[in-house]
Amino acid sequence: MAAEAARSAPADRAPVVTPAAGPGGAYKVVIVGTGFSGLGMAIALKKAGTHDFVILEKAGEVGGTWRENTYPGCACDIMSLLYSYSFEPKADWSRMFPEQRELLEYIKHCVDKYDLAQHIRFGAEVTGAEYEDGTGTWRMTVAGPGAEPGEVVRGRALAAGMGPLHLPSVPDLPGLASFEGTTFHSAEWDHSYDLRGKRVAVIGTGASAIQFVPRIATRVRSLTVFQRTPPWIMPKPDRRVTGVERALFNRVPGVQRGYRNGIYLLQESFVLGFKNPRLIKAAGNIAAWHLRRQVPDPALRRKLTPDYTMGCKRTLVSSDYYPALMRPNVELTTEGIAEVRERSIVTRDGREHEVDAIIFGTGFHVTDAMEDARITGRGGLKIQDAWKDGVEAHLGVTVAGFPNLFLLLGPNSGLGHNSMIFIIEAQVRYVTQCLRMLDAVGAERISVRRTSQDRFNEWVQRTSQGAVWVAGGCTSWYLDRDGVNRAAWPASTINYWLRTRRIDPADFELATRRAAKPQMEKHAQRTT
């Protein structure tokens, strides 16, 4: 019960550790975010014997994307045995594909087991981060119900674990501000709004929409789904995990690991199709069969048939989305939205669709997520200036000119075929090695060399040429406004694991520690 209170209580009552240097001093590491990335980093620090760290969380509870997304049907599209930490297996998953509530409980379990609650500052949003050459520390301004007015938190190193999918994207539709009904994004679901008997519009047909559309279709009076581009959808082989399987996981060593490895290899095999037209075509044939089997209406089937190569956008999995579109109270429209009026949406064919509510399933800002971030590196270098020609980082983790800054799930470390937790664990291990090297040589800062970063990103773009997400004939969140891959890892996850398994000291510049003491600033004193 104490751990439950610590992780969920208001930040002004949470027992958060103070820096080893004392109140107002610098933590060894400041982590931002309590999703899989931030908590994975925290667990790795504890395992390495480092306890001088704090986790800053803007919300009042842990969980990251699995806290924020609570829409009906919210679930992971990677199997549960793989979408979990490799060092913390869960033998009692209820389903092959975990739903949001079970994932959130798993995350809370990890907080409890690894005693992380004492390190978490809830209600403390980082509003700016600046590296100070004079002190060799990151100076972070924080705001929110868990922060003092004007409070500053310092850290020798900063690990940013906010994740790439945390800023909802809402299209700028003409007349949207005039709509008199209810509107919300799927990542900000309004559970107080009763959908029963309502005329509802869903804009977007991405990974979230194909999960919540089947759940709300049975409750609403009418549902109009506005589709811009149809997704490729594969059957979802979901089922309950059997009692026999759970018993084997618990009692027979190696069985659960074998399941996990088998799922990993199956998912990893999809990477072979990135540049192999024959394999892509074979997978596309399965998706086309799935569509034919579930949608007998040829007119509707034509609307749902993609005109781009499979894999250009993230391939989705669902076995109940197509049947939901076949319901008599559900309509799929592909004409495009011309404008929004007080109580309706008008499509480009002039038809007016009367609606009481609009739900946006339009995804997130990814390649432009950091446009408004207040992050300043050495010599006053702003992150926007460093990325004026496009977002990039060395191995998706370190950025030239920003010492001791480590991005978790940064540029070009996203996946369209496998579990992101595999990438998170590889990056956390890499960051831990960087911190260990800092300590080993008594250095103040570690910074990736510009030449190393440029060489790596030249490889990324060279490898991306001809890949399906670049040459597949679509636009997706993998690409920036110029059509350059800034989000997706262009090779196998095995390749990433090998590249991050051991750091190459030649990729970094190290600066020795200065004798000057860090400047003491206003800091809310907190005790363990």
C-alpha positions as CSV (number, residue, x, y, z in Angstrom):
1,M,0.0,0.0,0.0
2,A,2.8,2.4,0.7
3,A,4.3,1.9,-2.7
4,E,0.9,2.4,-4.3
5,A,0.5,5.7,-2.5
6,A,4.0,6.9,-3.4
7,R,3.6,6.3,-7.1
8,S,0.1,7.9,-7.4
9,A,0.0,10.5,-4.6
10,P,0.3,14.2,-5.4
11,A,3.9,15.2,-5.7
12,D,3.9,17.5,-2.7
13,R,3.4,14.4,-0.5
14,A,5.7,12.1,-2.4
15,P,9.0,11.0,-0.6
16,V,11.5,11.9,-3.4
17,V,15.2,11.6,-2.9
18,T,17.4,14.7,-2.8
19,P,20.7,14.9,-4.8
20,A,23.7,13.2,-3.1
21,A,25.3,16.7,-3.3
22,G,22.6,18.1,-1.1
23,P,19.4,20.1,-1.7
24,G,20.0,22.5,-4.6
25,G,22.9,20.4,-5.9
26,A,23.0,18.3,-9.1
27,Y,21.8,14.8,-9.4
28,K,24.0,12.5,-11.3
29,V,21.2,11.8,-13.7
30,V,17.8,13.4,-14.3
31,I,15.3,11.3,-16.2
32,V,12.2,12.7,-17.9
33,G,9.2,10.5,-18.2
34,T,7.9,7.3,-16.5
35,G,7.0,5.2,-19.6
36,F,9.0,2.1,-20.6
37,S,12.0,4.3,-21.6
38,G,12.3,6.4,-18.5
39,L,11.7,3.5,-16.1
40,G,14.0,1.2,-18.0
41,M,16.7,3.8,-17.6
42,A,16.0,4.1,-13.9
43,I,16.2,0.3,-13.4
44,A,19.5,0.1,-15.3
45,L,21.0,2.9,-13.1
46,K,19.9,1.0,-9.9
47,K,21.4,-2.2,-11.2
48,A,24.6,-0.4,-11.9
49,G,24.7,0.9,-8.3
50,T,23.6,4.5,-9.1
51,H,20.9,5.8,-6.8
52,D,21.6,9.6,-7.3
53,F,18.9,10.2,-9.8
54,V,15.4,11.7,-10.1
55,I,12.6,11.0,-12.5
56,L,10.5,14.1,-13.5
57,E,7.0,13.2,-14.6
58,K,4.4,15.8,-15.7
59,A,1.4,13.6,-14.8
60,G,0.2,12.2,-11.5
61,E,0.8,8.6,-12.3
62,V,3.4,6.5,-14.1
63,G,2.9,4.8,-17.5
64,G,3.7,7.1,-20.4
65,T,1.7,6.2,-23.4
66,W,-0.1,3.5,-21.6
67,R,-1.3,6.0,-19.0
68,E,-2.3,8.6,-21.6
69,N,-4.2,6.3,-24.0
70,T,-7.3,5.0,-22.4
71,Y,-9.7,4.9,-25.4
72,P,-12.0,1.8,-25.7
73,G,-10.1,-1.2,-27.1
74,C,-6.6,0.3,-26.5
75,A,-4.1,-2.5,-26.8
76,C,-0.6,-3.2,-28.0
77,D,-0.1,-4.6,-31.5
78,I,3.0,-6.5,-30.4
79,M,2.5,-9.7,-28.5
80,S,2.7,-9.4,-24.7
81,L,5.5,-11.9,-24.2
82,L,7.7,-9.7,-26.3
83,Y,6.3,-6.3,-25.3
84,S,7.8,-6.4,-21.9
85,Y,11.3,-6.0,-20.3
86,S,13.5,-9.0,-21.1
87,F,14.7,-9.0,-17.5
88,E,11.2,-8.9,-16.0
89,P,9.1,-11.5,-17.6
90,K,5.4,-11.8,-16.7
91,A,4.1,-15.3,-16.6
92,D,0.4,-14.5,-16.2
93,W,-0.4,-12.4,-19.2
94,S,-4.1,-12.8,-19.9
95,R,-4.0,-12.4,-23.7
96,M,-1.5,-12.8,-26.5
97,F,-1.9,-9.1,-27.2
98,P,-1.9,-7.0,-24.0
99,E,-4.6,-4.4,-23.4
100,Q,-3.9,-1.0,-22.0
101,R,-5.0,-1.7,-18.4
102,E,-2.8,-4.8,-18.1
103,L,0.2,-3.0,-19.6
104,L,-0.2,-0.2,-17.1
105,E,-0.4,-2.7,-14.2
106,Y,2.8,-4.3,-15.5
107,I,4.5,-0.9,-15.5
108,K,3.4,-0.2,-11.9
109,H,4.6,-3.6,-10.9
110,C,8.1,-2.7,-12.2
111,V,8.0,0.6,-10.2
112,D,7.2,-1.4,-7.0
113,K,9.7,-4.2,-7.6
114,Y,12.6,-2.0,-8.3
115,D,11.7,0.6,-5.7
116,L,11.5,3.5,-8.1
117,A,8.7,5.5,-6.4
118,Q,11.2,7.3,-4.1
119,H,12.9,8.7,-7.2
120,I,9.7,10.0,-9.0
121,R,8.6,13.7,-8.9
122,F,5.0,13.7,-10.1
123,G,3.4,16.9,-11.4
124,A,6.8,18.2,-12.4
125,E,6.9,19.1,-16.1
126,V,10.2,20.1,-17.6
127,T,9.6,23.4,-19.4
128,G,13.2,24.0,-20.4
129,A,16.7,22.5,-20.3
130,E,20.0,24.3,-20.7
131,Y,23.5,23.0,-20.5
132,E,25.8,25.3,-18.5
133,D,29.5,25.2,-19.5
134,G,30.5,26.8,-16.2
135,T,29.1,24.1,-14.0
136,G,29.1,21.2,-16.4
137,T,25.5,20.4,-15.5
138,W,22.0,20.5,-17.1
139,R,19.8,23.2,-15.6
140,M,16.1,22.3,-15.9
141,T,13.2,24.5,-15.1
142,V,10.1,22.6,-13.9
143,A,6.5,23.6,-13.5
144,G,3.3,22.0,-12.3
145,P,1.5,21.0,-9.1
146,G,4.5,19.1,-7.9
147,A,7.0,21.9,-8.4
148,E,7.8,25.1,-6.5
149,P,7.4,28.4,-8.4
150,G,10.5,29.1,-10.5
151,E,12.0,25.8,-9.4
152,V,15.2,24.5,-11.0
153,V,16.5,20.9,-11.0
154,R,20.1,20.2,-11.9
155,G,21.7,17.0,-13.3
156,R,25.1,16.0,-14.6
157,A,23.3,14.0,-17.3
158,L,19.9,14.3,-18.8
159,A,18.0,11.2,-20.1
160,A,14.9,12.2,-22.1
161,G,12.4,9.4,-22.1
162,M,9.3,11.2,-23.2
163,G,8.9,8.9,-26.2
164,P,8.0,9.8,-29.8
165,L,4.2,9.5,-29.6
166,H,3.1,11.9,-26.9
167,L,1.9,15.0,-28.8
168,P,-1.5,14.4,-30.4
169,S,-1.9,15.7,-33.9
170,V,-5.2,17.3,-34.8
171,P,-5.7,18.5,-38.5
172,D,-6.4,22.1,-39.1
173,L,-9.8,21.7,-40.7
174,P,-11.6,24.7,-42.1
175,G,-14.4,25.7,-39.7
176,L,-13.4,23.3,-36.9
177,A,-13.5,26.1,-34.3
178,S,-17.2,26.7,-35.1
179,F,-18.3,23.2,-34.3
180,E,-20.8,23.2,-31.4
181,G,-20.6,19.5,-30.5
182,T,-17.9,17.6,-28.6
183,T,-14.4,17.0,-30.0
184,F,-11.5,15.1,-28.6
185,H,-8.4,13.1,-29.7
186,S,-8.2,9.4,-29.1
187,A,-5.2,10.0,-26.8
188,E,-7.3,12.4,-24.8
189,W,-10.5,10.4,-24.6
190,D,-13.4,12.1,-22.9
191,H,-14.9,9.3,-20.8
192,S,-17.4,11.8,-19.4
193,Y,-19.1,12.0,-22.8
194,D,-21.8,9.4,-23.3
195,L,-21.6,8.1,-26.9
196,R,-24.9,6.2,-26.6
197,G,-27.4,7.3,-29.2
198,K,-25.0,9.9,-30.7
199,R,-24.1,10.6,-34.3
200,V,-20.3,10.3,-34.2
201,A,-17.6,11.1,-36.7
202,V,-14.2,9.5,-36.6
203,I,-11.5,11.2,-38.5
204,G,-8.5,9.0,-39.3
205,T,-8.0,5.3,-39.8
206,G,-4.7,4.6,-38.1
207,A,-3.6,2.2,-35.3
208,S,-5.8,3.8,-32.6
209,A,-8.9,4.2,-34.8
210,I,-9.0,0.6,-35.9
211,Q,-9.1,-0.4,-32.2
212,F,-11.8,2.0,-30.9
213,V,-14.1,2.0,-33.9
214,P,-15.3,-1.6,-33.3
215,R,-15.8,-0.8,-29.6
216,I,-18.0,2.3,-30.1
217,A,-19.8,1.1,-33.2
218,T,-22.2,-0.9,-31.1
219,R,-23.1,2.0,-28.8
220,V,-23.6,5.0,-31.1
221,R,-26.6,5.9,-33.2
222,S,-24.5,6.3,-36.3
223,L,-20.8,6.3,-37.0
224,T,-19.2,8.0,-40.0
225,V,-15.5,7.1,-40.5
226,F,-13.6,9.6,-42.6
227,Q,-10.7,7.9,-44.3
228,R,-7.9,9.7,-46.2
229,T,-5.7,6.6,-46.8
230,P,-6.6,3.0,-46.1
231,P,-4.2,1.0,-44.0
232,W,-2.9,-2.4,-44.8
233,I,-4.4,-4.7,-42.1
234,M,-3.3,-8.2,-41.3
235,P,-5.3,-10.7,-39.2
236,K,-4.8,-10.4,-35.5
237,P,-4.1,-13.8,-33.9
238,D,-5.2,-12.8,-30.5
239,R,-6.5,-15.2,-27.9
240,R,-6.4,-15.9,-24.2
241,V,-3.2,-17.3,-22.8
242,T,-4.1,-20.8,-21.6
243,G,-3.7,-22.1,-18.1
244,V,-1.4,-24.8,-19.5
245,E,0.9,-22.1,-21.0
246,R,0.9,-20.1,-17.8
247,A,1.8,-23.2,-15.8
248,L,4.7,-24.0,-18.2
249,F,5.9,-20.4,-18.0
250,N,6.0,-20.6,-14.2
251,R,7.3,-24.1,-13.7
252,V,9.5,-25.1,-16.7
253,P,12.7,-23.0,-17.0
254,G,13.2,-21.6,-20.5
255,V,9.7,-22.1,-21.9
256,Q,8.6,-18.5,-21.6
257,R,12.0,-17.4,-23.0
258,G,11.5,-19.7,-25.9
259,Y,8.1,-18.3,-26.6
260,R,9.5,-14.8,-26.5
261,N,12.4,-15.6,-28.8
262,G,10.1,-17.3,-31.3
263,I,7.8,-14.2,-31.4
264,Y,10.9,-12.0,-31.8
265,L,12.3,-14.0,-34.7
266,L,8.8,-14.0,-36.4
267,Q,8.5,-10.2,-36.0
268,E,12.1,-9.7,-37.1
269,S,11.6,-11.7,-40.3
270,F,9.3,-8.9,-41.5
271,V,12.4,-6.7,-41.9
272,L,13.4,-8.8,-44.9
273,G,10.5,-7.3,-46.8
274,F,11.7,-3.7,-46.5
275,K,13.6,-4.0,-49.8
276,N,12.3,-7.3,-51.2
277,P,9.3,-6.8,-53.5
278,R,8.5,-10.6,-53.5
279,L,8.2,-10.8,-49.8
280,I,6.2,-7.6,-49.6
281,K,3.9,-9.0,-52.3
282,A,3.4,-12.2,-50.4
283,A,2.5,-10.4,-47.2
284,G,0.2,-8.1,-49.2
285,N,-1.6,-11.2,-50.5
286,I,-2.4,-12.3,-47.0
287,A,-3.8,-8.8,-46.2
288,A,-5.8,-8.8,-49.4
289,W,-7.2,-12.2,-48.5
290,H,-8.1,-11.0,-45.1
291,L,-10.0,-8.0,-46.6
292,R,-11.8,-10.2,-49.1
293,R,-12.8,-12.7,-46.4
294,Q,-14.2,-10.0,-44.1
295,V,-15.7,-7.5,-46.5
296,P,-17.9,-9.2,-49.2
297,D,-19.2,-5.8,-50.5
298,P,-17.0,-5.0,-53.5
299,A,-17.7,-1.2,-53.4
300,L,-16.6,-1.0,-49.7
301,R,-13.7,-3.3,-50.4
302,R,-12.4,-1.0,-53.1
303,K,-12.4,1.9,-50.6
304,L,-10.4,-0.2,-48.2
305,T,-7.8,-1.4,-50.7
306,P,-4.5,0.6,-50.3
307,D,-2.9,1.9,-53.5
308,Y,0.6,2.0,-52.0
309,T,3.1,-0.7,-51.2
310,M,2.6,-2.6,-48.0
311,G,5.0,-1.4,-45.3
312,C,5.1,2.2,-46.5
313,K,3.0,3.0,-43.5
314,R,2.9,0.9,-40.4
315,T,1.1,-2.3,-41.1
316,L,-1.8,-2.8,-38.7
317,V,-3.3,-5.9,-37.1
318,S,-7.0,-6.3,-36.5
319,S,-9.7,-9.0,-36.9
320,D,-12.7,-6.8,-35.9
321,Y,-12.2,-3.5,-37.7
322,Y,-13.5,-4.6,-41.1
323,P,-16.6,-6.3,-39.6
324,A,-17.4,-3.1,-37.7
325,L,-17.5,-1.2,-41.0
326,M,-20.1,-3.7,-42.3
327,R,-22.6,-2.7,-39.6
328,P,-25.7,-0.9,-40.9
329,N,-25.1,2.2,-38.6
330,V,-21.5,2.6,-39.8
331,E,-20.4,4.4,-43.0
332,L,-17.0,4.8,-44.5
333,T,-16.4,8.0,-46.5
334,T,-13.3,8.7,-48.6
335,E,-14.3,11.9,-50.4
336,G,-12.2,14.2,-48.2
337,I,-13.4,16.9,-45.8
338,A,-14.1,20.3,-47.2
339,E,-15.2,22.0,-44.0
340,V,-16.7,21.6,-40.6
341,R,-19.9,23.5,-39.6
342,E,-21.7,24.0,-36.3
343,R,-23.3,20.6,-36.3
344,S,-21.9,18.8,-39.4
345,I,-19.0,17.9,-41.6
346,V,-19.2,18.7,-45.3
347,T,-17.2,16.5,-47.7
348,R,-15.7,17.6,-51.0
349,D,-18.6,16.0,-53.0
350,G,-20.9,18.6,-51.2
351,R,-22.6,16.1,-48.9
352,E,-23.3,17.2,-45.4
353,H,-22.9,14.7,-42.5
354,E,-24.7,15.7,-39.4
355,V,-22.7,14.7,-36.2
356,D,-22.9,15.3,-32.5
357,A,-19.2,14.5,-31.8
358,I,-15.9,14.3,-33.6
359,I,-13.2,11.9,-32.5
360,F,-9.7,12.4,-34.0
361,G,-7.7,9.2,-34.6
362,T,-5.1,11.2,-36.4
363,G,-1.9,10.1,-34.7
364,F,0.9,12.1,-33.2
365,H,3.5,14.7,-34.0
366,V,6.7,12.7,-34.6
367,T,9.4,14.3,-36.8
368,D,8.2,17.7,-35.7
369,A,7.6,16.9,-32.0
370,M,10.6,18.9,-30.8
371,E,9.9,22.1,-32.8
372,D,8.8,23.9,-29.6
373,A,11.2,22.2,-27.2
374,R,13.4,24.6,-25.1
375,I,16.6,22.6,-25.1
376,T,19.9,24.5,-25.3
377,G,23.4,22.9,-25.6
378,R,26.9,24.2,-25.4
379,G,27.5,27.8,-26.4
380,G,23.8,28.6,-26.5
381,L,23.1,26.1,-29.3
382,K,19.3,25.6,-29.5
383,I,18.0,22.2,-30.5
384,Q,16.0,23.8,-33.4
385,D,19.2,25.3,-34.8
386,A,21.1,22.0,-34.5
387,W,18.2,20.4,-36.4
388,K,17.5,23.1,-38.9
389,D,18.2,20.6,-41.7
390,G,16.3,17.8,-40.1
391,V,16.3,15.9,-36.8
392,E,19.2,13.5,-36.4
393,A,21.2,11.9,-33.6
394,H,24.0,9.4,-33.3
395,L,22.3,6.0,-33.0
396,G,19.2,7.9,-32.1
397,V,20.7,8.7,-28.7
398,T,23.3,11.5,-28.6
399,V,23.4,14.8,-30.4
400,A,26.5,16.8,-31.3
401,G,26.7,20.0,-29.3
402,F,24.6,18.7,-26.4
403,P,26.9,17.0,-23.9
404,N,25.5,14.5,-21.5
405,L,22.1,14.5,-23.2
406,F,20.7,11.1,-24.0
407,L,17.6,10.7,-26.1
408,L,15.6,7.5,-25.6
409,L,13.7,6.5,-28.7
410,G,15.2,9.5,-30.5
411,P,15.5,10.1,-34.3
412,N,15.7,7.0,-36.5
413,S,15.2,4.5,-33.7
414,G,11.5,3.8,-34.4
415,L,10.3,0.4,-35.6
416,G,7.5,-0.7,-37.9
417,H,7.9,-4.4,-37.4
418,N,9.1,-5.3,-33.9
419,S,9.0,-4.4,-30.2
420,M,10.2,-1.0,-29.2
421,I,11.2,-2.3,-25.9
422,F,14.1,-4.2,-27.6
423,I,15.3,-0.8,-28.8
424,I,14.8,0.8,-25.4
425,E,16.9,-1.9,-23.7
426,A,19.7,-1.5,-26.2
427,Q,19.7,2.3,-25.8
428,V,19.6,2.1,-22.0
429,R,22.6,-0.2,-22.1
430,Y,24.4,2.2,-24.4
431,V,23.7,5.2,-22.1
432,T,24.8,3.3,-19.1
433,Q,28.1,2.6,-20.8
434,C,28.5,6.3,-21.6
435,L,28.0,7.2,-18.0
436,R,30.4,4.5,-16.9
437,M,33.1,5.9,-19.2
438,L,32.5,9.4,-17.8
439,D,33.2,8.1,-14.3
440,A,36.1,5.9,-15.3
441,V,38.1,8.9,-16.7
442,G,36.8,11.5,-14.2
443,A,35.3,13.5,-17.1
444,E,32.8,16.3,-16.8
445,R,31.1,15.8,-20.1
446,I,30.8,13.4,-23.0
447,S,29.7,14.6,-26.4
448,V,29.4,12.8,-29.6
449,R,31.7,14.0,-32.4
450,R,30.0,15.8,-35.3
451,T,31.9,13.6,-37.7
452,S,30.6,10.4,-36.0
453,Q,27.0,11.7,-36.1
454,D,27.3,12.7,-39.7
455,R,28.8,9.4,-40.7
456,F,26.0,7.5,-39.0
457,N,23.2,9.6,-40.5
458,E,24.7,9.3,-44.0
459,W,24.5,5.5,-43.5
460,V,20.9,5.8,-42.3
461,Q,19.8,7.8,-45.4
462,R,21.9,5.6,-47.7
463,T,20.3,2.5,-46.2
464,S,16.8,4.0,-46.4
465,Q,17.1,4.5,-50.2
466,G,14.8,2.0,-51.9
467,A,13.2,1.0,-48.7
468,V,9.5,0.6,-48.7
469,W,8.7,3.6,-46.4
470,V,10.6,5.9,-48.8
471,A,9.8,4.3,-52.1
472,G,6.4,2.8,-51.3
473,G,4.2,5.6,-52.7
474,C,2.8,7.1,-49.5
475,T,3.4,9.7,-46.8
476,S,3.8,8.5,-43.2
477,W,5.1,9.6,-39.8
478,Y,8.4,8.0,-40.7
479,L,9.2,10.9,-43.1
480,D,9.6,14.6,-42.6
481,R,8.2,17.4,-44.7
482,D,10.9,16.8,-47.3
483,G,10.3,13.1,-47.6
484,V,13.4,12.2,-45.6
485,N,13.3,9.3,-43.2
486,R,13.8,10.8,-39.7
487,A,12.0,8.3,-37.6
488,A,12.4,4.7,-38.7
489,W,15.4,2.4,-38.1
490,P,16.4,1.3,-41.6
491,A,17.8,-2.1,-40.8
492,S,17.2,-5.1,-38.5
493,T,17.0,-4.8,-34.7
494,I,19.9,-7.2,-34.6
495,N,21.9,-4.6,-36.5
496,Y,20.9,-2.0,-33.9
497,W,21.8,-4.3,-31.0
498,L,25.3,-4.9,-32.5
499,R,25.9,-1.2,-33.0
500,T,24.9,-0.3,-29.5
501,R,26.3,-3.3,-27.7
502,R,29.6,-1.5,-26.9
503,I,30.3,2.2,-27.3
504,D,33.3,3.3,-29.4
505,P,35.3,5.8,-27.4
506,A,36.5,7.3,-30.8
507,D,32.9,8.5,-31.4
508,F,33.0,10.9,-28.4
509,E,34.9,13.9,-27.0
510,L,35.5,13.8,-23.2
511,A,36.2,16.9,-21.1
512,T,37.8,16.6,-17.7
513,R,35.9,17.8,-14.7
514,R,36.4,21.3,-13.4
515,A,37.0,22.3,-9.9
516,A,34.2,24.9,-9.7
517,K,31.2,24.0,-7.6
518,P,27.8,23.9,-9.2
519,Q,25.7,27.0,-8.6
520,M,23.1,26.5,-5.9
521,E,19.6,27.6,-6.9
522,K,16.1,27.4,-5.4
523,H,15.2,23.8,-4.9
524,A,12.3,22.3,-3.0
525,Q,13.9,20.2,-0.2
526,R,12.6,16.6,-0.2
527,T,13.7,13.8,1.9
528,T,13.6,10.0,1.5
